[in-house]
Amino acid sequence: MAKVFYLLKQCKIKNNKAYGKWFAHQKTVETLNTRKLANHISEHGSIYTPDVVFGVLEKFRSCLLEMLLQSKRVKIDGLGIFFTTLENTEGGAESKDKFLPQKNLKGLHIRFLPDSSTETDISSREFLKKAEFVNAETFGGISDDPTTPSSSNQSGNTSGSGNQGSNTGGGSGNQGGGNTGGGGNDDDDVTYD
């Protein structure tokens, strides 16, 4: 079973109902770039060399972005669906004829909705069952020090807040994405809503 590392952090916001409570935050130990992922794939009994796998992954990336920018959804069987959502500026346009994309749109976001078919279900609840969770503090070589190479400082927030998280579908405000398990946070000062 795969190991998912976490660190426990205490909420220190006094006005928050979660003040003093402890929450698990995912601890990433490495970020694989395309080349490292290609090498990993080719080591798994693939008949293709790392260079061939790298080329396919690069083509996948560019084609995925091309399709998303043409208002298409891209479904990768067994993984999920990539799609885009619009983020409107606060307040919206005064009327339909006064709406201007350059003025009223704040962002175009790439979203991901995990596959939840019965055969390859990787929805957040099912994915949770497939992992073994290990406290990073008890595992040697993994530090919470941001200067340590193995630390990524992008902890997941199990209480549902976060600044850099991955929205994966649903309807939430102007963005159209629902946060399915907390976002990530770029720093260690995690807030709880």
C-alpha positions as CSV (number, residue, x, y, z in Angstrom):
1,M,0.0,0.0,0.0
2,A,1.2,3.5,-0.8
3,K,2.3,5.7,2.1
4,V,0.8,9.2,2.4
5,F,2.8,11.4,4.9
6,Y,1.2,14.0,7.1
7,L,2.1,16.4,9.8
8,L,-0.1,17.4,12.7
9,K,-0.6,21.1,13.2
10,Q,-2.6,22.9,15.8
11,C,-5.1,25.7,15.0
12,K,-3.8,28.9,16.8
13,I,-6.5,31.3,15.7
14,K,-8.3,32.4,18.9
15,N,-11.6,33.5,17.3
16,N,-12.0,30.2,15.5
17,K,-14.2,27.3,16.8
18,A,-11.3,25.0,15.9
19,Y,-8.9,26.8,18.2
20,G,-6.5,24.4,19.9
21,K,-7.6,21.4,17.8
22,W,-5.2,19.4,15.8
23,F,-5.4,18.7,12.0
24,A,-3.4,16.6,9.6
25,H,-1.7,18.3,6.7
26,Q,-0.3,16.4,3.8
27,K,3.5,16.3,3.6
28,T,4.8,16.1,0.1
29,V,8.2,14.5,-0.1
30,E,9.0,15.2,-3.7
31,T,7.6,16.8,-6.8
32,L,8.2,14.8,-10.0
33,N,8.8,16.8,-13.1
34,T,7.9,15.4,-16.5
35,R,11.3,13.8,-17.1
36,K,11.3,12.0,-13.7
37,L,7.7,10.8,-14.3
38,A,8.8,9.5,-17.7
39,N,11.7,7.6,-16.2
40,H,9.4,6.2,-13.5
41,I,6.9,5.0,-16.1
42,S,9.5,3.4,-18.3
43,E,10.9,1.5,-15.3
44,H,7.5,-0.2,-14.8
45,G,7.9,-2.8,-17.4
46,S,7.2,-0.4,-20.3
47,I,8.6,-1.3,-23.7
48,Y,9.1,2.4,-24.3
49,T,12.3,4.3,-23.4
50,P,12.2,7.2,-21.1
51,D,12.6,9.6,-24.0
52,V,9.6,8.1,-25.8
53,V,7.5,8.3,-22.7
54,F,8.7,11.9,-22.1
55,G,7.6,12.9,-25.6
56,V,4.2,11.4,-25.1
57,L,3.7,13.2,-21.8
58,E,4.8,16.5,-23.3
59,K,2.4,16.0,-26.2
60,F,-0.3,15.1,-23.7
61,R,0.3,18.3,-21.8
62,S,0.2,20.6,-24.8
63,C,-2.9,18.9,-26.3
64,L,-4.7,18.9,-22.9
65,L,-4.2,22.7,-22.7
66,E,-5.2,23.1,-26.3
67,M,-8.5,21.2,-25.8
68,L,-9.3,23.0,-22.5
69,L,-8.8,26.4,-24.3
70,Q,-11.4,25.2,-26.8
71,S,-14.0,24.7,-24.1
72,K,-13.7,20.9,-24.2
73,R,-13.5,18.5,-21.3
74,V,-10.8,15.9,-21.4
75,K,-11.6,12.5,-19.8
76,I,-8.7,10.2,-19.0
77,D,-10.3,6.8,-18.3
78,G,-9.5,5.6,-14.9
79,L,-8.2,9.0,-13.8
80,G,-10.8,11.6,-14.3
81,I,-11.9,14.7,-16.2
82,F,-10.0,17.9,-16.7
83,F,-12.1,21.0,-17.4
84,T,-12.1,24.7,-17.0
85,T,-14.3,27.1,-14.9
86,L,-14.6,30.9,-15.0
87,E,-14.0,33.2,-12.1
88,N,-16.0,36.4,-12.3
89,T,-15.0,39.7,-10.6
90,E,-16.9,40.5,-7.5
91,G,-20.2,42.2,-8.1
92,G,-20.6,41.1,-11.7
93,A,-21.8,43.3,-14.6
94,E,-24.6,45.7,-14.2
95,S,-26.5,44.3,-17.2
96,K,-26.1,41.6,-19.8
97,D,-25.0,44.1,-22.5
98,K,-22.4,45.7,-20.2
99,F,-20.5,42.4,-19.5
100,L,-17.0,42.5,-20.9
101,P,-14.7,39.5,-20.5
102,Q,-11.6,41.7,-20.0
103,K,-13.3,43.6,-17.3
104,N,-15.7,41.1,-15.6
105,L,-13.6,37.9,-15.7
106,K,-10.9,37.4,-13.0
107,G,-9.6,34.0,-14.0
108,L,-9.9,30.8,-16.0
109,H,-9.2,27.8,-13.8
110,I,-8.2,24.3,-14.7
111,R,-10.1,21.8,-12.6
112,F,-10.0,18.1,-12.2
113,L,-12.8,15.7,-11.3
114,P,-11.6,12.2,-10.2
115,D,-13.0,9.1,-11.9
116,S,-15.7,7.6,-9.7
117,S,-16.6,4.6,-11.8
118,T,-17.0,1.4,-9.8
119,E,-13.9,-0.2,-11.4
120,T,-11.4,2.6,-10.8
121,D,-13.0,4.8,-8.2
122,I,-10.5,7.4,-7.1
123,S,-13.0,9.8,-5.6
124,S,-11.7,11.4,-2.4
125,R,-13.5,8.9,-0.1
126,E,-12.4,5.8,-2.0
127,F,-8.9,7.2,-2.5
128,L,-8.7,7.6,1.3
129,K,-9.2,3.8,1.6
130,K,-6.3,3.0,-0.7
131,A,-3.6,4.8,1.2
132,E,-1.6,4.1,4.4
133,F,-1.1,7.2,6.4
134,V,2.2,7.8,8.2
135,N,3.0,10.7,10.5
136,A,6.1,12.3,8.9
137,E,7.5,13.2,12.3
138,T,7.9,9.5,13.0
139,F,9.5,8.7,9.7
140,G,13.2,9.5,9.4
141,G,14.4,12.0,6.8
142,I,11.2,14.0,6.5
143,S,11.3,17.4,8.0
144,D,8.9,20.4,8.4
145,D,11.8,22.8,7.8
146,P,11.2,24.7,4.5
147,T,14.9,24.8,3.7
148,T,15.1,21.0,3.7
149,P,15.0,19.6,0.2
150,S,12.5,16.9,1.0
151,S,10.0,19.4,2.3
152,S,7.6,21.1,-0.1
153,N,5.6,23.2,2.4
154,Q,2.3,22.5,0.6
155,S,0.3,21.0,3.3
156,G,-3.3,20.0,2.6
157,N,-5.9,21.4,4.9
158,T,-8.4,18.8,6.2
159,S,-10.7,21.4,7.7
160,G,-11.6,22.7,4.3
161,S,-9.7,26.0,3.9
162,G,-6.6,26.7,1.9
163,N,-5.1,29.1,-0.6
164,Q,-3.6,26.9,-3.3
165,G,-5.9,23.8,-3.2
166,S,-7.2,21.8,-6.1
167,N,-10.9,22.3,-6.7
168,T,-12.4,19.2,-8.1
169,G,-16.0,20.0,-9.3
170,G,-19.2,20.9,-7.7
171,G,-20.6,24.4,-7.5
172,S,-19.0,27.0,-5.3
173,G,-19.4,30.7,-5.8
174,N,-18.3,32.2,-9.0
175,Q,-15.6,29.7,-9.7
176,G,-17.8,26.6,-10.3
177,G,-15.5,24.3,-8.4
178,G,-16.1,22.7,-5.0
179,N,-13.2,22.0,-2.6
180,T,-13.2,18.3,-2.0
181,G,-10.9,17.8,0.9
182,G,-9.2,21.0,1.6
183,G,-6.8,23.0,-0.4
184,G,-3.2,23.4,0.0
185,N,-1.5,26.3,1.7
186,D,1.7,27.9,0.6
187,D,2.9,28.6,4.1
188,D,2.8,26.9,7.5
189,D,0.4,29.5,9.0
190,V,-2.7,27.6,8.1
191,T,-6.0,29.2,8.8
192,Y,-9.3,27.4,9.6
193,D,-12.7,28.6,8.6
